[in-house]
Amino acid sequence: MEQAYAFFHQKYRVYEFSPSETERDNIEYAISSYLDRMSPELYLFLSGGREGFLREHGSFPGDMREAISLMEESLGLQ
């Protein structure tokens, strides 16, 4: 979880402040690719079983905030 948190946190900081749609799309792709290698148990924990979590353009920013917050709670960072 620590590795996923570091990756998500770093990528979201860039995503959050980037004015470039291309850069934001690339970050969404990087996260999606990461999810393909992530432990299924961690993905299930983060998604709460929701289809398309962190994989849909429209809900991506909110999903990222939620995933980061869940990991911060679990890691005792909040």
C-alpha positions in Angstrom: 0.0 0.0 0.0 2.9 2.4 0.7 4.1 2.1 -2.9 0.6 2.7 -4.3 0.1 5.7 -2.0 3.4 7.3 -3.1 2.7 6.7 -6.8 -0.9 8.0 -6.5 0.0 11.0 -4.4 2.8 12.1 -6.7 0.7 11.6 -9.9 -2.3 13.4 -8.4 -0.3 16.4 -7.3 0.8 16.9 -10.9 -2.7 16.1 -12.3 -4.4 18.5 -9.9 -2.4 21.6 -11.0 -1.7 20.7 -14.6 -3.3 23.0 -17.2 -2.5 20.5 -19.9 -5.3 18.1 -20.9 -2.7 15.9 -22.6 -0.6 15.6 -19.4 -3.8 14.9 -17.4 -4.8 12.1 -19.9 -1.3 10.7 -19.6 -1.6 10.5 -15.8 -5.0 8.8 -16.1 -3.4 6.3 -18.4 -0.4 5.8 -16.0 -2.8 5.1 -13.1 -4.9 2.7 -15.2 -1.7 0.8 -16.2 -0.7 0.7 -12.5 -4.1 -0.7 -11.6 -3.5 -3.6 -14.0 -0.5 -4.7 -11.9 -1.9 -3.7 -8.4 -3.0 -6.4 -6.0 -6.6 -7.3 -6.6 -7.2 -7.0 -2.8 -5.9 -3.5 -2.7 -8.0 -2.4 -5.7 -11.1 -4.0 -4.1 -10.4 -2.1 -0.9 -10.0 1.2 -2.7 -12.9 0.8 -5.1 -15.4 -0.7 -2.6 -16.3 -3.0 -5.4 -17.3 -0.2 -7.8 -16.8 -0.9 -11.5 -14.7 1.5 -13.4 -13.1 3.0 -10.2 -10.1 5.1 -11.3 -10.7 4.0 -14.9 -13.3 6.5 -16.0 -12.4 10.0 -17.2 -15.4 11.8 -15.6 -15.0 10.4 -12.1 -11.2 10.1 -12.1 -10.4 13.2 -10.0 -12.9 12.3 -7.2 -11.8 8.6 -7.3 -8.1 9.7 -6.9 -9.0 11.9 -3.9 -10.9 9.1 -2.4 -8.2 6.5 -3.0 -5.5 8.7 -1.5 -7.6 9.5 1.5 -8.3 5.8 2.2 -4.6 5.0 1.9 -3.7 7.9 4.2 -6.2 6.7 6.8 -4.9 3.1 6.6 -1.3 4.2 6.8 -2.0 6.5 9.7 -1.1 9.7 7.7 -4.3 11.6 8.6 
